[in-house]
Each structure stands twice: as C-alpha cells, then as structure tokens.
Amino acid sequence: MIFPLEQDKKMPSLMTLNPSSHSPSIFKEKESRSQLPSITTAVSYLSAIQRAESRARSHNNPHTTPTPTLSLSSSITTSSEDTALDEDDENNCFVNPHTPPTSEQVFITPHTEFGHCANEAYRCVSKHDYTKPFQEHTIEEPPCYIHFATYISFLILHMLGHLRDFFGKRFARSHFTHLMPHNGYAPLNSDFDSFFPRRLKRRMDDCYGQPITGVPGRTVLILDRYSPDYNHTQIYTGGKTRALNVSSYNYLAFSQGRGSWADAVAESIHRYGVSSCGTRLDSGSNDLHVSAEALIAHFLGTEDALVCSMGFATNSTFIPGLAGKGSLIISDELNHTSMRVGIRQSGAEVRIFKHNNMSSLESLLREVISQGQPETHRVWKKILVIVEGLYSMEGTLVNLPRIVELKQKYKFYLYIDEAHSIGSLGSRGRGVTDYFNVPPGTIDILMGTFSKGFGAAGGYIAGSKPLIDALRLRSHSGPYAEAITPSVITQVVVSMASIMGVAPPAPQPTKSMLFPSLDSSITAPKESAELPGMALASMLPTWMNLRPSLADGSEARVRMRRLAFNCRYLHVGLKKLGFIVYGHASSPIVPLLIFNPGKLPLFVRMMRARPIPIVVVVVTYPATSFGTGRVRLCPSASHTKEDIDIVLRACDEVGGILDMKHGSCERWGIEEVCERAVELVHTV
C-alpha cells in the first residue's frame, strides 16, 4: 500500500480528488548526510543480489568477474537525500519487486529507477513481420453521442469564456488591463490570442507542467502543489509523492542517476567543464563532438553526421538549408511543428498529403511532377518529401517500404524525422530502417533526437558527406547556436555505444606475426566487419570505460526487448479492455482516446489519486485535432510486467467511470488480459 504524503491543513484544493487527510509519508526528509543508513534496505537488497550472482557465476566459471556492487559514495548525492525512501514498508512495490531477479540477472540500479524483471518471457523483438500486411493508420470512431458531447463541451467553454471577457472588461477592468490598450500602449497579448490559455487551458493547469525531482525513471517524484484561486497560481506544500511514471520519453531508461552513464558524465565535467562556451564554427567544437558525429554516422550507416544542441532546432534550422525557392517540399499533414517551422523558413513551395496515406502521396506526386512550378510550369529544382518515422501524437509508423518504392519510381529526396523511433525501434535500435530492414543508404536524410532513446538532449542529422559539409555552413545552428555541452554529448556517446556494443581492439602485431615461419600457414587477420554494427574502440575517448555488459551490448539488447514487450502489451491490453487506441503496436507512444475535454483533467487527477499514483500526460487541441483529446502513455524499458498490469487496471477502472470504452475490439476482462499477456504480445 502506498500512502499519500501528509497534506497541509490549510490546503483548500479545488482541483484535486485527493481527500485532505493526514497520512504517514513514504518519504523521510534527511537532516544531514550522516543519516545515509536509512537506505540500507535497498542497498542490502542489491548487495544480496550481487553476492548471489557472484556465487552462481563462480560456480559455473571461477574466472568470471562479478558485477560491481552499488557504490554509496557515487549514488547518494545531496539532491537525493531529500528523496530517500522510507523503507519500513517491506511490501512497497516501488522499492522492492514482487519477484526478485535470479542470480543470472543483476540490476545495479534501484527498483524505483529501473524495474527488476528477470523473467525472459516478458521480452520481445521489435521488427516488422513481412508475412503480415502493413498496419495502416485507421481512425476508429466512438458513438455519435460522444462526438456530440465533445463539441457541446467546447461550445459551452467558448461561450462562458467570451461572456466572462465581455462583462469583465466592463465591470472588472483592473483584471483585464493587460489585455486592453492603456497609457498609449497596445496590449502585448490580445484577448483573442490569449483566449485559449486563459479560458480553456487554465481550467486544467494542474494537469500540465507538473514539476518533478529526481530521475525520471520507472517512478518519479512529483512536487505536491495546490491552487487556492482556480489555477491562477500554484502553491507548493513542500511535500513529494512518488508515482509510477508513464509520461516521460526515457524509453530505454538511459537517463539514470548512477551507473556507467552517470560516471562517464561526471568524468566529462571534470575534464571538459560544464560548457563549451561557443558555437561549432567558432571555438565551441571539441573532440567529443567529433567522436560523437563519427559514432552516429557509424550507428546509422551513413557517411557523415552533424549534431545540434536542440532537437526542435535540428529541424527548424537544417530544413531551410536543404530547399529554397523553386523547390517543392511535400509534407505529411501530421508532421511535427519543428518541421513546419523549418519548411516555412525555407521559402520552398509546400504541398500536404494525408497522414501516412501512400495513395494520397502518389497522387500528389503525379500532379506536381506533371504540372511543375506554379505559373511558369518549369521543372522543380528538387522535390523533398518529409515524414516522421514515428508520429509523436498518433503513435503511427511510416510505411517505409512503400515510400521507398515511390522514391525509386518518382526520384524525390526523402527526409525522415526519427525523433521517437531511433533507439526504441528495431532489433538493434537503429529506428525505422532497422525495424523494416531497409538499407539506410536508400534514405537521403536521417534526422533524430537524443532526448528520447538516449536519455540526453539535442539532435542530429545524417546523410552523405557532401550534404553534411554543406549544412555545417548553411544551417543556422552551426554559426549561431551554442554547441552541445560536454556532459550531454558524453551521455550520447555512452548510450549509443552501449546499444551498438564496442568491438575489442585489434591485437598488437607480434614478432611472429610480422615475420612468420615458412612452415606456418599465413591467414588474413579478422576484420571488424565480422562484428556488424559494433562501434570501434577507437571511436570512444580513451578515458571512457564501460562495464562488460555495456561494452558487449547485452544490457542494451535486454532493454530494447523489454521496451518492445511493454509497448505491445500496453497497446493490445488497452484494446482488449475496450478502449480506442491509436498507433502501431510496437510504438512506445500509446495514445488512449478520451475525446471530451472535461474528461481530460478528471482522468489525470483520478490516476494521480489512486493508492498507487500514476503520472500521465493528456493532450488536446491545438496539439491534436479539435475533437480527439487523448492521454499519451509512454512505457519504457524500466517498467516491469507488473507495472503495466497496474496501469491497465487503473485505466480499466477509471475508464469505466468516465465512459471511455468505445472500442470495437473483442473485449476481455482485466484478469484475463493480465494472465494472457505473453500470448497477447506474440499474436500482434
């Protein structure tokens, strides 16, 4: 049982379903670093696992080096003192797993950050099955009364908002001064421009921008707050609540506070400082950036790559360098805003095709190629088709095999944004090209970000060397944007190298190898090509040491397989419970449709108020179409099968209360879904 934190007696919360009761806290604030023994339960648990693993491996192979134990000095910091768990409750599922891992699989991270799950049945490989047809994007419609109630709700919100503005400007002018001309100044934000955030979003501001502390892993610590004035202001109580986290993009759980990733980042700060303090074209480029770009190109199978300090800016600053006046850009209607900004800045002509609809794309290609440029009908200088590998709001995968066929037929350039697919899709984590087993050389420009699959920040663009060399000068990020900080680029290098695995260095030539005897058979040395996809040891900084499970790629493979299982299980499980779910079954983004704007904040608050709190993210207009409000669930490799069970049970209960089950799929009970999870995953 998880108890809520003690609430302030004066808290007149109008925006939460939590009763204001005084309950014991599962957290204990630490007065000084001398109280570190309070975490002995977790450390002793991890140490016991390590000792069992050492005994088992010593019995099988006495020469095997045991996995290092968790270091207290490196894992407990000042920031983690205030969030240390009070582990008097031995049944706390956030602290200890239901089923401890066996001695064959050791986890050196806390169960709160990365769930301990040793059951190999809860694994799956992310790859496309060509024996089955591609899963087209289909929109399942709810009953008519749901659409009617949704539009009526928006109509009521708009009417009430305009009425409040009308009477407020006349009878409460002091509250509307910033929206009206005053002292000869025009308002910076007009009432029309700010109507949506003031009259619609503010009603559910407690559901957005929830501050957290600590690592955004399997669980997350949210800072308790309340609003005495209907979300105009938020007051923090000083308390914290640990909740199950299905809202972060930490897909492979590389963003951790301890382990080889954190150790390498700490070492990079000691060696390089906090910032490069310059742009890439000036003095901000260092050897880490060069190593990272070579590693990314090797990882993706391209000639060269270029990194940027911000994922959004990667699209918005590089696309203008790819096309201009006289060029044509064909864009999917649901492409991310960053791409739309870059397309507008390019000055090229823009045409839109229906979301992931290859028939619409081919029809448009025929039209624009036959007609040419507007007015003059001259041939286009170039045609660039821009799509996403995995769409962030819909969870749909691009139909890559079909779009490659169209590319070969109509001779256009292809730009793929793999912000959400790189690292999370494919048996080797290489994104949609890996998932569909399409050669990366058939794609002209590959773009991706580091904030999802790699637990870092920033983005990259990869392609041919002449293209990348041109973008280094022509894009705005090269001469104007700050270079990625050394600590962040180190995290990128470590996480990417752990996914690829690091090939052992070639043996140094000995005298017998240089001058072989005449009777010895001369054989050619084995090349690194026998280790496909692995990073060369020379690509990593000499001071960067990875533990064996990271260097051979085994730990990352386990994480990718756990992520694939969790994604499929959550997606198919929700469908079997009767919900309308968009997207592909292998997508780490699972959009659960709610539709009605009034149900969005209720869903968030009810999930947060459960005995085991769950943090979710809801999305509505203008981020989605007008009547398709949804909750966007993001499972990760850090979740266990029991965690997904908890989410499914919570959605089943809350969804029944809020009348959200309108799917047409054959329905199962929650117990049957949980019991037949493995069967469900492998029948997708």
VOGU-3710 file (C-alpha; in Angstrom, 3 decimals, decimal comma):
1> mifpleqdkk> 0,000/0,000/0,000  1,315/3,434/-0,919  0,258/6,197/1,437  -0,140/9,780/0,206  2,038/12,457/1,664  0,853/14,487/4,574  -1,135/17,435/3,256  -1,199/20,968/4,586  -4,179/21,645/6,851  -4,810/24,933/5,070
11> mpslmtlnps> -4,973/23,384/1,639  -8,434/24,197/0,168  -7,708/22,248/-3,016  -10,434/22,735/-5,577  -8,577/20,942/-8,352  -7,890/17,515/-6,889  -9,814/14,427/-5,882  -7,427/13,617/-3,030  -9,091/13,885/0,381  -7,239/16,193/2,752
21> shspsifkek> -6,291/13,589/5,301  -3,133/13,208/7,333  -1,363/10,010/6,355  2,153/8,838/7,057  4,632/9,658/4,331  6,650/7,090/2,424  9,466/9,593/2,285  11,551/10,975/5,084  13,433/14,245/4,789  17,062/13,938/5,731
31> esrsqlpsit> 18,652/16,474/8,036  22,234/15,618/7,183  24,350/13,257/5,162  25,108/11,353/8,344  21,702/9,654/8,059  22,640/7,592/4,994  21,917/4,295/6,804  18,221/4,919/6,108  18,708/3,387/2,665  20,294/0,211/3,943
41> tavsylsaiq> 17,315/-1,893/2,911  17,673/-1,051/-0,783  21,452/-1,334/-0,708  21,344/-4,628/1,200  18,800/-5,897/-1,314  21,082/-5,029/-4,220  24,116/-6,384/-2,397  22,340/-9,680/-1,743  21,581/-9,999/-5,432  25,188/-9,235/-6,283
51> raesrarshn> 26,503/-11,826/-3,849  24,126/-14,450/-5,207  25,209/-13,638/-8,724  28,867/-13,853/-7,764  28,395/-17,264/-6,162  26,483/-18,576/-9,152  28,994/-17,368/-11,693  31,931/-18,524/-9,615  30,375/-21,983/-9,523  29,970/-22,043/-13,312
61> nphttptptl> 33,092/-20,087/-14,238  35,543/-19,226/-11,480  37,313/-16,741/-13,744  34,248/-14,571/-14,342  34,480/-11,098/-12,866  31,430/-10,329/-10,702  29,334/-7,283/-11,368  30,423/-4,391/-9,152  28,201/-3,535/-6,239  26,378/-0,275/-5,923
71> slsssittss> 28,646/2,441/-4,603  27,104/4,566/-1,871  29,570/7,364/-2,404  28,682/7,766/-6,055  24,963/7,117/-5,853  23,873/9,247/-2,910  24,045/12,939/-3,511  22,717/15,989/-1,779  19,781/16,119/-4,158  18,858/12,529/-3,398
81> edtaldedde> 18,933/12,920/0,383  15,537/14,569/0,472  14,015/11,874/-1,698  15,391/8,803/0,019  12,729/6,193/0,590  11,437/5,246/3,993  11,626/1,503/3,511  9,920/0,353/6,686  7,155/-0,904/4,416  8,660/-4,095/3,027
91> nncfvnphtp> 5,661/-4,563/0,709  6,265/-1,258/-1,060  6,130/-2,238/-4,746  8,011/0,936/-5,666  11,008/-0,153/-3,580  11,163/-3,931/-3,958  9,953/-6,043/-6,892  7,211/-8,627/-6,473  9,539/-11,338/-7,785  13,245/-10,799/-7,016
101> ptseqvfitp> 15,554/-11,356/-10,006  17,514/-14,562/-10,221  21,246/-14,780/-9,782  21,683/-14,853/-13,550  20,478/-11,285/-13,992  21,762/-8,471/-11,804  20,470/-4,919/-11,594  22,758/-2,340/-10,049  20,136/0,420/-10,166  17,340/0,935/-7,630
111> htefghcane> 13,994/-0,664/-8,379  12,458/2,828/-8,319  14,563/3,867/-11,331  14,731/0,616/-13,280  12,335/-2,198/-12,504  13,916/-5,541/-11,692  12,434/-8,157/-14,004  14,347/-11,350/-14,796  11,525/-13,262/-16,492  12,699/-13,871/-20,060
121> ayrcvskhdy> 9,104/-14,490/-21,140  8,499/-10,749/-20,829  10,729/-9,937/-23,788  10,006/-9,274/-27,440  11,976/-8,328/-30,561  10,996/-5,144/-32,389  10,878/-5,929/-36,104  8,380/-5,946/-38,932  6,779/-9,241/-39,923  6,666/-9,215/-43,714
131> tkpfqehtie> 4,307/-12,192/-43,707  1,598/-9,852/-42,455  0,295/-6,731/-44,207  1,467/-3,358/-43,014  -0,785/-1,933/-40,295  -2,423/1,056/-41,939  -3,470/4,077/-39,917  -7,149/3,629/-39,130  -9,369/6,001/-37,191  -11,869/4,212/-35,006
141> eppcyihfat> -14,866/6,408/-34,310  -16,751/6,477/-30,994  -20,568/6,589/-30,788  -22,259/9,728/-32,093  -23,208/10,917/-28,627  -19,508/11,110/-27,677  -18,808/13,452/-30,598  -21,915/15,454/-29,766  -20,939/15,819/-26,093  -17,376/16,766/-27,078
151> yisflilhml> -18,420/19,613/-29,383  -21,087/20,803/-26,951  -18,443/20,929/-24,212  -16,141/23,062/-26,363  -19,081/25,289/-27,304  -20,012/25,835/-23,648  -16,401/26,603/-22,722  -16,122/29,181/-25,508  -19,458/30,796/-24,671  -18,669/31,083/-20,972
161> ghlrdffgkr> -15,197/32,411/-21,745  -16,467/35,137/-24,079  -19,211/36,107/-21,618  -16,679/36,445/-18,807  -14,440/38,567/-21,031  -17,362/40,762/-22,117  -18,598/41,538/-18,616  -15,137/41,544/-17,052  -13,850/44,315/-19,308  -16,774/46,480/-18,247
171> farshfthlm> -17,182/45,695/-14,546  -13,721/44,412/-13,506  -11,353/46,397/-15,683  -8,451/46,021/-13,272  -8,246/42,293/-14,088  -8,135/42,941/-17,840  -5,642/45,819/-18,025  -3,014/43,633/-19,692  -5,484/42,780/-22,463  -6,629/46,318/-23,241
181> phngyaplns> -4,847/49,436/-24,573  -3,579/51,529/-21,662  -1,361/54,614/-21,313  -0,932/54,726/-25,073  0,384/51,134/-25,298  -1,246/48,363/-27,232  -1,537/45,029/-25,372  1,313/42,629/-25,993  -1,157/39,744/-25,952  -4,633/40,497/-27,187
191> dfdsffprrl> -7,668/38,888/-25,587  -8,252/36,875/-28,757  -4,697/35,472/-28,888  -4,747/34,561/-25,200  -8,327/33,283/-25,072  -7,462/29,588/-25,261  -4,826/29,540/-22,486  -6,951/31,796/-20,246  -10,368/30,230/-20,630  -9,678/26,615/-21,548
201> krrmddcygq> -6,184/25,528/-20,559  -6,184/27,298/-17,195  -9,068/25,113/-16,052  -6,688/22,153/-16,146  -3,328/23,799/-15,492  -2,793/21,491/-12,533  -2,530/18,668/-15,087  0,240/20,370/-17,091  3,778/21,335/-16,202  3,869/19,142/-13,094
211> pitgvpgrtv> 7,316/19,773/-11,517  9,290/16,691/-10,560  12,517/16,000/-8,750  14,954/13,156/-9,122  15,412/10,745/-12,011  12,513/10,341/-14,497  12,774/6,570/-14,428  10,269/3,840/-13,660  8,880/6,059/-10,934  9,095/9,785/-10,457
221> lildryspdy> 8,829/12,160/-7,508  6,256/14,883/-8,102  6,197/18,047/-6,029  2,870/18,450/-4,264  1,037/21,676/-5,025  -2,435/23,172/-4,869  -4,248/26,227/-6,159  -6,482/28,429/-3,999  -7,582/30,588/-6,954  -8,646/28,182/-9,687
231> nhtqiytggk> -5,163/27,642/-11,147  -4,176/31,304/-11,436  -1,328/30,470/-9,058  0,145/27,224/-7,749  1,391/26,897/-4,169  3,901/24,189/-3,293  3,396/22,404/0,018  6,964/21,121/0,295  5,828/17,513/0,099  6,661/14,919/-2,533
241> tralnvssyn> 4,734/11,963/-3,898  6,316/9,025/-5,653  4,258/7,845/-8,598  4,520/5,337/-11,411  5,833/7,213/-14,430  4,266/6,590/-17,854  4,728/10,155/-19,070  8,466/10,503/-19,853  10,377/9,852/-23,066  13,066/7,884/-21,240
251> ylafsqgrgs> 12,365/4,894/-23,476  15,476/2,807/-22,765  15,916/4,220/-19,244  19,413/5,526/-20,007  18,721/8,707/-18,032  19,826/7,336/-14,671  21,475/8,810/-11,636  24,027/6,040/-11,259  25,864/3,527/-13,378  28,340/3,814/-16,263
261> wadavaesih> 26,325/6,587/-17,909  26,371/8,839/-14,860  30,005/8,011/-14,099  31,099/8,959/-17,620  29,118/12,204/-17,499  30,702/13,121/-14,170  34,151/12,401/-15,566  33,473/14,570/-18,619  32,629/17,514/-16,368  35,951/17,082/-14,576
271> rygvsscgtr> 37,812/17,002/-17,890  35,872/19,497/-20,028  33,907/21,660/-17,629  30,216/22,455/-17,867  30,005/24,167/-21,263  31,967/24,598/-24,474  31,110/28,319/-24,427  30,993/28,761/-28,167  29,402/27,723/-31,437  30,575/24,790/-33,520
281> ldsgsndlhv> 32,052/27,066/-36,194  33,939/29,123/-33,631  35,691/27,695/-30,579  32,897/25,506/-29,197  33,797/22,298/-31,026  35,852/19,733/-29,143  36,969/16,142/-29,620  33,782/14,806/-28,018  31,671/16,380/-30,763  33,907/14,904/-33,445
291> saealiahfl> 33,804/11,452/-31,835  30,039/11,622/-31,410  29,435/12,548/-35,051  31,632/9,696/-36,278  29,855/7,299/-33,914  26,400/8,470/-35,060  27,319/8,012/-38,725  28,595/4,510/-37,968  25,471/3,759/-35,908  23,131/4,835/-38,712
301> gtedalvcsm> 25,149/3,521/-41,627  25,673/6,914/-43,266  28,791/8,739/-44,449  28,663/11,620/-42,001  26,530/13,239/-39,299  26,113/16,603/-37,619  24,827/17,274/-34,096  22,722/20,160/-32,826  22,129/21,300/-29,259  18,320/21,216/-29,541
311> gfatnstfip> 16,011/18,691/-31,163  13,465/21,283/-32,273  16,204/23,421/-33,790  17,578/20,455/-35,706  14,509/20,514/-37,945  13,804/24,234/-37,906  17,383/25,244/-38,783  18,506/22,431/-41,104  15,462/22,163/-43,386  15,946/25,733/-44,731
321> glagkgslii> 19,427/24,644/-45,823  18,014/21,765/-47,853  15,443/23,539/-50,038  14,619/27,045/-51,229  12,822/28,973/-53,908  12,000/26,804/-56,901  11,980/23,649/-54,782  8,972/21,646/-53,611  8,519/20,152/-50,151  5,819/17,507/-49,700
331> sdelnhtsmr> 4,915/17,075/-46,055  2,709/14,705/-44,086  -0,277/16,558/-42,632  0,648/15,480/-39,088  4,344/16,351/-39,172  5,801/17,951/-36,054  5,747/21,712/-35,587  9,546/21,886/-35,779  9,411/20,636/-39,357  6,616/23,029/-40,244
341> vgirqsgaev> 8,661/25,947/-38,940  11,678/24,859/-40,971  9,557/24,368/-44,095  8,095/27,871/-43,806  11,541/29,393/-43,382  12,904/27,588/-46,443  10,812/29,584/-48,928  10,003/26,454/-50,933  6,563/25,557/-52,235  4,690/23,261/-49,844
351> rifkhnnmss> 2,113/20,575/-50,567  0,442/18,326/-47,970  -0,674/14,709/-48,256  -2,991/12,743/-45,970  -1,406/11,210/-42,921  0,654/8,137/-43,846  -1,550/7,594/-46,907  0,659/6,355/-49,719  -2,136/6,600/-52,291  -2,545/10,279/-51,450
361> lesllrevis> 1,219/10,785/-51,696  1,493/9,076/-55,078  -1,458/11,003/-56,478  0,110/14,262/-55,304  3,498/13,319/-56,790  1,939/12,680/-60,177  0,177/16,031/-60,087  3,134/18,182/-59,041  5,580/16,468/-61,410  3,278/16,845/-64,394
371> qgqpethrvw> 2,322/20,464/-63,614  5,715/21,770/-62,491  6,128/25,109/-60,735  3,130/27,440/-60,395  2,571/29,932/-63,221  5,790/29,101/-65,141  5,302/25,293/-65,128  9,050/24,872/-65,077  10,560/21,707/-63,703  11,101/21,749/-59,942
381> kkilvivegl> 14,698/22,231/-58,861  14,219/19,423/-56,379  11,390/17,600/-54,598  11,826/16,770/-50,927  9,361/14,504/-49,101  9,418/14,947/-45,320  7,872/12,381/-42,962  8,291/11,144/-39,417  9,455/7,648/-38,610  7,139/7,506/-35,606
391> ysmegtlvnl> 4,494/10,197/-35,201  4,564/11,673/-31,722  0,827/12,261/-31,278  -0,618/9,358/-33,277  1,899/6,617/-32,493  1,826/5,522/-36,138  4,815/4,173/-38,060  5,672/5,465/-41,507  5,018/2,969/-44,288  8,711/2,935/-45,143
401> privelkqky> 8,783/0,020/-47,624  6,084/1,638/-49,735  7,540/5,134/-49,585  10,937/3,771/-50,679  9,215/2,195/-53,693  7,693/5,575/-54,566  11,096/7,221/-54,119  12,699/4,906/-56,631  9,831/5,477/-59,049  9,456/9,275/-58,835
411> kfylyideah> 13,042/10,250/-57,931  12,436/12,549/-54,955  14,635/13,082/-51,898  13,449/11,570/-48,620  13,836/13,199/-45,181  12,828/11,104/-42,153  12,483/12,512/-38,636  13,308/9,701/-36,214  12,948/11,676/-33,003  10,846/8,973/-31,318
421> sigslgsrgr> 11,895/5,901/-33,295  15,691/5,979/-33,046  16,840/3,746/-30,205  13,333/2,476/-29,482  12,526/0,584/-32,709  14,341/-2,212/-34,481  16,110/-5,273/-33,171  19,341/-3,234/-32,998  17,751/0,084/-32,016  18,506/1,764/-35,352
431> gvtdyfnvpp> 14,975/3,094/-35,845  12,516/2,505/-38,675  15,160/1,417/-41,191  16,192/-1,310/-38,752  12,568/-2,189/-37,953  11,673/-2,671/-41,638  15,142/-3,979/-42,579  15,533/-1,234/-45,180  19,112/-0,272/-46,118  19,906/3,160/-44,616
441> gtidilmgtf> 21,557/4,164/-47,887  18,138/4,358/-49,539  17,236/7,305/-47,262  18,779/10,656/-48,198  18,493/12,494/-44,867  18,035/10,912/-41,434  17,217/13,165/-38,523  16,770/12,240/-34,874  16,948/13,498/-31,310  18,847/12,372/-28,228
451> skgfgaaggy> 16,163/13,210/-25,661  14,120/10,016/-26,123  16,104/6,859/-26,781  19,439/8,098/-25,431  18,454/9,941/-22,253  20,211/13,154/-23,272  19,332/16,316/-25,224  19,868/17,716/-28,696  19,565/16,194/-32,149  21,453/15,075/-35,228
461> iagskplida> 21,149/14,990/-38,988  22,925/12,359/-41,064  23,494/11,723/-44,747  26,174/11,900/-47,401  29,390/13,742/-46,584  28,911/16,498/-49,225  25,446/17,192/-47,825  26,609/17,353/-44,208  29,579/19,566/-45,133  27,186/21,998/-46,814
471> lrlrshsgpy> 24,811/22,011/-43,828  27,636/22,855/-41,435  27,751/26,271/-43,110  24,235/26,768/-44,454  22,225/25,868/-41,350  21,642/28,482/-38,660  22,648/26,191/-35,818  26,311/25,948/-36,906  27,281/29,614/-36,771  24,713/30,800/-34,198
481> aeaitpsvit> 23,705/28,023/-31,793  25,678/27,035/-28,714  27,445/23,691/-29,045  26,126/20,735/-27,079  27,626/20,710/-23,609  30,360/18,085/-22,976  28,310/16,272/-20,338  25,326/15,854/-22,670  27,367/14,692/-25,651  29,138/12,217/-23,343
491> qvvvsmasim> 25,772/10,749/-22,392  25,002/10,391/-26,092  28,286/8,596/-26,786  27,943/6,183/-23,848  24,305/5,284/-24,515  24,850/4,857/-28,263  27,974/2,777/-27,725  26,117/0,546/-25,278  23,394/-0,062/-27,885  25,955/-0,899/-30,578
501> gvappapqpt> 28,423/-2,731/-28,417  32,137/-1,997/-28,632  34,367/-4,222/-30,730  37,505/-5,268/-28,854  40,664/-3,544/-30,088  42,695/-5,368/-32,682  45,637/-7,290/-31,178  49,028/-5,676/-31,494  51,246/-7,397/-34,077  53,878/-9,616/-32,523
511> ksmlfpslds> 57,233/-10,660/-33,924  55,818/-13,988/-35,061  53,037/-12,165/-36,884  55,431/-9,760/-38,586  57,959/-12,486/-39,532  56,084/-15,794/-39,794  57,966/-19,018/-40,269  57,905/-20,621/-43,667  56,005/-23,671/-42,494  53,308/-21,660/-40,740
521> sitapkesae> 50,073/-21,052/-42,566  49,501/-17,361/-43,224  45,903/-16,280/-42,610  44,380/-12,850/-43,072  43,540/-11,064/-39,811  39,900/-10,896/-38,868  38,384/-7,542/-39,640  35,771/-5,647/-37,702  33,261/-6,413/-40,453  32,665/-9,726/-38,687
531> lpgmalasml> 31,117/-7,710/-35,878  28,354/-5,917/-37,806  27,149/-2,721/-36,296  29,564/-2,641/-33,372  31,451/0,521/-32,543  35,211/0,504/-32,874  37,103/1,034/-29,652  38,977/3,904/-31,316  35,688/5,826/-31,656  35,390/6,267/-27,890
541> ptwmnlrpsl> 37,543/8,520/-25,710  40,377/6,619/-24,065  39,181/7,616/-20,592  35,685/6,204/-21,156  35,413/2,744/-19,620  32,229/0,692/-19,986  31,458/-2,283/-17,824  31,340/-5,625/-19,722  27,537/-5,816/-20,037  27,525/-2,418/-21,740
551> adgsearvrm> 30,607/-2,965/-23,887  29,211/-6,152/-25,417  25,767/-4,600/-25,922  23,948/-7,281/-23,915  22,342/-4,896/-21,422  21,034/-2,580/-24,138  19,592/-5,565/-26,030  17,707/-6,621/-22,920  16,365/-3,097/-22,533  15,210/-2,936/-26,146
561> rrlafncryl> 13,443/-6,268/-25,809  11,785/-5,202/-22,560  10,628/-1,983/-24,186  9,171/-3,875/-27,153  7,238/-6,185/-24,822  5,898/-3,351/-22,680  4,766/-1,345/-25,715  2,898/-4,229/-27,288  1,391/-5,393/-24,014  0,072/-1,954/-23,080
571> hvglkklgfi> -1,250/-1,247/-26,583  -3,025/-4,576/-27,072  -4,143/-4,770/-23,439  -5,950/-1,428/-23,664  -7,662/-2,537/-26,860  -8,818/-5,767/-25,266  -10,265/-3,749/-22,374  -12,433/-1,851/-24,862  -10,564/1,423/-25,336  -9,953/3,246/-28,609
581> vyghasspiv> -6,182/3,265/-29,085  -4,327/4,838/-31,987  -0,945/3,941/-33,371  1,200/0,922/-34,076  1,517/-1,904/-31,577  5,330/-1,561/-31,482  5,225/2,173/-30,801  6,467/3,468/-27,420  3,748/6,121/-27,731  0,300/4,749/-26,866
591> pllifnpgkl> -2,471/7,340/-27,468  -5,593/6,439/-25,477  -8,546/8,431/-26,835  -10,709/10,359/-24,352  -12,347/12,906/-26,731  -14,304/15,038/-24,246  -12,248/17,961/-22,850  -13,997/17,697/-19,498  -12,759/14,149/-19,005  -9,103/15,004/-19,621
601> plfvrmmrar> -8,395/16,663/-16,249  -10,573/14,120/-14,451  -8,536/11,262/-15,881  -5,244/12,843/-14,785  -6,492/13,589/-11,263  -8,092/10,191/-10,764  -4,923/8,397/-11,899  -2,841/10,541/-9,560  -5,234/9,951/-6,645  -5,061/6,169/-6,775
611> pipivvvvvt> -3,445/4,115/-3,973  -0,506/3,659/-6,343  -0,326/7,082/-8,028  0,256/7,136/-11,777  1,529/10,172/-13,692  0,096/10,573/-17,196  0,075/13,287/-19,865  -3,078/14,453/-21,645  -3,109/16,265/-24,978  -5,873/18,215/-26,680
621> ypatsfgtgr> -6,419/20,939/-29,242  -4,366/22,601/-30,762  -1,749/19,839/-30,383  -4,329/17,391/-31,771  -7,383/17,767/-33,948  -10,340/19,519/-32,346  -12,317/16,557/-31,040  -9,650/13,931/-30,371  -8,322/14,720/-26,909  -6,228/11,874/-25,584
631> vrlcpsasht> -3,892/10,627/-22,904  -0,449/9,773/-24,235  1,064/6,836/-22,369  4,801/6,212/-22,762  6,015/2,847/-21,438  9,746/2,333/-21,101  12,240/-0,455/-20,625  12,345/0,388/-16,920  8,795/-0,845/-16,372  8,091/-4,400/-15,335
641> kedidivlra> 5,175/-6,511/-16,441  3,580/-5,845/-13,047  3,843/-2,089/-13,688  1,928/-2,432/-16,954  -0,632/-4,525/-15,072  -1,068/-1,653/-12,623  -1,573/0,834/-15,459  -4,081/-1,434/-17,201  -6,055/-1,996/-14,006  -6,131/1,737/-13,306
651> cdevggildm> -7,240/2,566/-16,866  -9,884/-0,158/-16,696  -11,365/1,270/-13,506  -11,094/4,961/-14,370  -12,161/4,368/-17,968  -15,287/2,602/-16,803  -16,216/5,506/-14,560  -15,606/8,115/-17,296  -17,338/6,116/-20,073  -14,235/5,784/-22,246
661> khgscerwgi> -14,647/2,213/-23,516  -15,944/2,555/-27,060  -13,583/0,303/-28,992  -14,831/-2,346/-31,393  -12,215/-4,968/-30,464  -13,249/-8,186/-28,749  -13,281/-7,411/-25,036  -11,579/-9,341/-22,279  -11,682/-8,896/-18,542  -8,746/-7,318/-16,789
671> eevceravel> -7,741/-10,584/-15,102  -7,695/-12,428/-18,425  -5,604/-9,669/-20,016  -3,012/-9,831/-17,238  -2,855/-13,628/-17,239  -2,532/-13,950/-21,021  -0,090/-11,073/-21,513  2,598/-13,129/-23,259  0,034/-14,635/-25,622  -1,313/-11,183/-26,456
681> vhtv> 2,119/-9,771/-27,225  3,106/-12,551/-29,590  -0,176/-12,553/-31,504  0,243/-8,956/-32,679
//
